[in-house]
Amino acid sequence: MKDLSTISEEIFATEFGSETGLGLSEASISGWLQANLGKLNVNLFSCFSGDNVELDDEAADIFKSVYMHDYYQKQTVKALRGVLDASLGDSILEVREGDSYVKRANKNEMAKTFRSVANDYKADTDLMIARYQILMSEPRQVVGEDGL
C-alpha cells in the first residue's frame, strides 16, 4: 500500500530524475495526485478518498501513468505555444561552423514528439486499467460443486 506522498516521491525520482529545473517538485506532484484522485476512481470503479489515502501497488502504478500522460499532454500544449522551459532543450537544434549554419527546432515537431509520448502513456494506462479491472472482478455466479 502506498500513500500519495510516496507515489509523488517515486514519480519525481524515477520519471524526472529528481531534477528541480523542470519546475516540478514532490509537493506539486502530490497536489496534482490529490486533486485528480477522482479521475483514478472513475477509471478503476473504486472509491479512494481522504487526505491519507493508500493505494494498492497496481492502482499506484496506474495513477503514475495517468500523471505522466497528463504531464506530457501539458508539454504538448506548451510546445505549441513555444513556452517550453529552457531545461527541456534550447531552441537551437544544430550549429555548423563551416558556412555558419544554424538550425532551430520546429515547435510542431516538438509538439508531435510530446504528443507521441503522451499517447504511449495513454495506451499503457488503458491496458493497465483493463487488467486491474479483470484482477479485481469477482465471479457473478458459481455453478456446480464449486459453490459448496
VENHU-V625416 format. One record per residue. N is the residue number from 1. PSI is psi in whole degrees, -180 to 180 (NA if undefined). Layout:
# VENHU-V625416
n = {N,N}
psi = {PSI,PSI}
This chain:
# VENHU-V625416
n = {1,2,3,4,5,6,7,8,9,10,11,12,13,14,15,16,17,18,19,20,21,22,23,24,25,26,27,28,29,30,31,32,33,34,35,36,37,38,39,40,41,42,43,44,45,46,47,48,49,50,51,52,53,54,55,56,57,58,59,60,61,62,63,64,65,66,67,68,69,70,71,72,73,74,75,76,77,78,79,80,81,82,83,84,85,86,87,88,89,90,91,92,93,94,95,96,97,98,99,100,101,102,103,104,105,106,107,108,109,110,111,112,113,114,115,116,117,118,119,120,121,122,123,124,125,126,127,128,129,130,131,132,133,134,135,136,137,138,139,140,141,142,143,144,145,146,147,148}
psi = {136,138,172,-33,-36,-42,-42,-37,-43,-42,-48,-41,-46,-40,-32,2,28,28,123,-12,-7,-2,17,156,164,-36,-42,-38,-43,-39,-41,-43,-43,-41,-26,22,-32,-35,-40,-43,-42,-44,-36,0,47,-179,55,134,168,169,-34,45,140,131,146,167,-40,-45,-37,-43,-39,-42,-37,-44,-38,-42,-47,-36,-47,-42,-49,-27,-44,-38,-34,-46,-43,-40,-40,-31,-14,29,30,147,148,-27,-17,-2,140,159,-11,121,-35,139,131,141,-41,125,17,65,126,130,133,152,141,122,-35,-40,-39,-42,-39,-39,-48,-40,-39,-43,-42,-41,-37,-44,-38,-43,-43,-41,-46,-40,-44,-38,-45,-43,-38,-44,-37,-43,-40,-5,150,151,144,-30,141,123,143,-152,-16,-25,-9,NA}
